[in-house]
Amino acid sequence: MNRVLPLVRIVGPLGAAAFVRPVRLCGGVRRASNVEDGVVELVYRTQSQPSASELSELLFELGATSVDATDADAGSALEEPIFREPPPEYDVFVDDQWRSEEFWSRAVVRALAPSRLAARLEAAVAETYPGLHAEVRPVEERDWVAVQEALRPPLVVGKMRVVLPWHDSVEPRDLRLEGGAAFGTGEHPTTKMCVLWLQDNMPAFATVMDYGTGSGILALASLKAGAATAVGVDVDVDAIAVARRNAELNDFAPPEVSFHLPPVGAGADAHTLALVESRFRNDDTAAATAPLPENLAGATYDVVVANILLNPLLALKDTLCGFVEEQDGKLVISGIRRDQFAKVRDAYAPSFPHGAVEI
């Protein structure tokens, strides 16, 4: 089934990630229209005006099939790291059109377009922004799926190797994953840090709660590290389906591991709670995805791991602390920037008056 994704802005920790507007997806593979006519890449270099956002929007309006922008000074002393998160009152599941309006002062904007549109697109941009010209490069027709697969070899994270669907998996340490629509294939630094901590600190026969499980990678990595059982929770129905499929790929099944939507009433912002509750009422897929059952929602766990973002961590403080076993239980929090550490520490410290904080 084809689906059109909304506008997305991705700004990485080093300022070198991209502003992207995904285009129509066909079975998970991005395809440009009129590929039979050939495709060209138009490369623009901007300085303040137009902004990367303004130029990207214009390129889309003129017929570009995909656009991305990067910091023109990435990797140099002039690189501009930009960190932006939705405001506390914003909910990504209710309004997915939020965008930070901050951009790099100098950006490289690349657009793909059918070659038959290139001249018209160039002329229209030059008319709108006099003096702004593109470097035009033909794009070789290739099997881009195979290219991407070749660029992503198995990922070694400590004692574990993450293998994707196109990799051969023959080692006991392998964790097979299909990311699909869920976050978590092991490449992100916060995911890596959590996996390494789990490998080095997992108590024997531990019980684990992975809150914000995404693809299920941390719950499954816990089992690989020696945990007895793992429970994963996520507000996204699609993520739950992906995590369950990944469990099957690795021969894990209930009661050893299970994945659920959060219990209705779990700590979170009001918009997310309303969304989860409405899914139980109106969404056939969600109806088949039961919330965390009472025996698991009321249990405590030896290790609770939450690799999410600042605002959800603050909203979920009471929920996460309530899952931690009183005797020697451990709470592992990640997904925050260094400058956000003090805020999270201060929020959680009262719940662990005698606990040690490791960074």
LINZI-V166012 format. One record per residue. N is the residue number from 1. OMEGA is omega in whole degrees, 0 to 359 (NA if undefined). Layout:
N_OMEGA, N_OMEGA
This chain:
1_178, 2_174, 3_180, 4_182, 5_179, 6_177, 7_183, 8_174, 9_182, 10_180, 11_188, 12_184, 13_179, 14_178, 15_186, 16_178, 17_194, 18_166, 19_188, 20_168, 21_182, 22_179, 23_186, 24_181, 25_178, 26_181, 27_177, 28_181, 29_180, 30_181, 31_175, 32_177, 33_177, 34_180, 35_183, 36_179, 37_185, 38_182, 39_176, 40_174, 41_176, 42_184, 43_178, 44_175, 45_186, 46_174, 47_177, 48_181, 49_353, 50_175, 51_178, 52_180, 53_182, 54_180, 55_180, 56_179, 57_179, 58_180, 59_177, 60_181, 61_182, 62_175, 63_176, 64_181, 65_173, 66_181, 67_170, 68_180, 69_178, 70_176, 71_181, 72_182, 73_181, 74_178, 75_179, 76_179, 77_181, 78_181, 79_183, 80_175, 81_178, 82_179, 83_178, 84_176, 85_176, 86_177, 87_185, 88_183, 89_183, 90_178, 91_185, 92_182, 93_180, 94_183, 95_183, 96_181, 97_179, 98_178, 99_169, 100_181, 101_180, 102_179, 103_175, 104_180, 105_174, 106_184, 107_171, 108_182, 109_182, 110_179, 111_171, 112_180, 113_173, 114_185, 115_181, 116_180, 117_191, 118_183, 119_180, 120_180, 121_178, 122_183, 123_181, 124_178, 125_180, 126_178, 127_181, 128_181, 129_182, 130_179, 131_179, 132_183, 133_183, 134_166, 135_185, 136_182, 137_174, 138_178, 139_181, 140_177, 141_183, 142_173, 143_187, 144_175, 145_179, 146_179, 147_180, 148_179, 149_181, 150_181, 151_182, 152_177, 153_175, 154_184, 155_178, 156_177, 157_183, 158_182, 159_186, 160_175, 161_179, 162_180, 163_181, 164_190, 165_183, 166_179, 167_171, 168_181, 169_182, 170_185, 171_179, 172_182, 173_185, 174_170, 175_182, 176_183, 177_167, 178_184, 179_181, 180_182, 181_185, 182_179, 183_171, 184_172, 185_175, 186_183, 187_185, 188_182, 189_181, 190_176, 191_179, 192_181, 193_179, 194_180, 195_180, 196_178, 197_180, 198_180, 199_186, 200_190, 201_184, 202_175, 203_179, 204_177, 205_183, 206_169, 207_188, 208_171, 209_178, 210_185, 211_190, 212_194, 213_181, 214_180, 215_183, 216_188, 217_184, 218_175, 219_181, 220_176, 221_177, 222_179, 223_177, 224_182, 225_175, 226_177, 227_179, 228_180, 229_177, 230_178, 231_178, 232_181, 233_176, 234_179, 235_185, 236_179, 237_180, 238_178, 239_179, 240_180, 241_179, 242_182, 243_179, 244_178, 245_179, 246_176, 247_179, 248_180, 249_182, 250_176, 251_172, 252_182, 253_175, 254_2, 255_180, 256_177, 257_177, 258_183, 259_187, 260_164, 261_181, 262_175, 263_178, 264_182, 265_177, 266_182, 267_176, 268_178, 269_187, 270_182, 271_181, 272_178, 273_180, 274_180, 275_180, 276_181, 277_180, 278_178, 279_179, 280_182, 281_194, 282_187, 283_182, 284_179, 285_180, 286_181, 287_178, 288_179, 289_187, 290_173, 291_180, 292_183, 293_187, 294_182, 295_177, 296_179, 297_180, 298_182, 299_171, 300_190, 301_179, 302_179, 303_174, 304_181, 305_180, 306_180, 307_182, 308_184, 309_186, 310_186, 311_175, 312_179, 313_178, 314_181, 315_185, 316_185, 317_183, 318_179, 319_183, 320_180, 321_180, 322_179, 323_187, 324_177, 325_184, 326_181, 327_175, 328_175, 329_183, 330_176, 331_181, 332_183, 333_176, 334_181, 335_181, 336_176, 337_180, 338_183, 339_177, 340_186, 341_185, 342_180, 343_179, 344_179, 345_182, 346_180, 347_186, 348_185, 349_181, 350_180, 351_180, 352_186, 353_182, 354_183, 355_177, 356_178, 357_177, 358_181, 359_NA
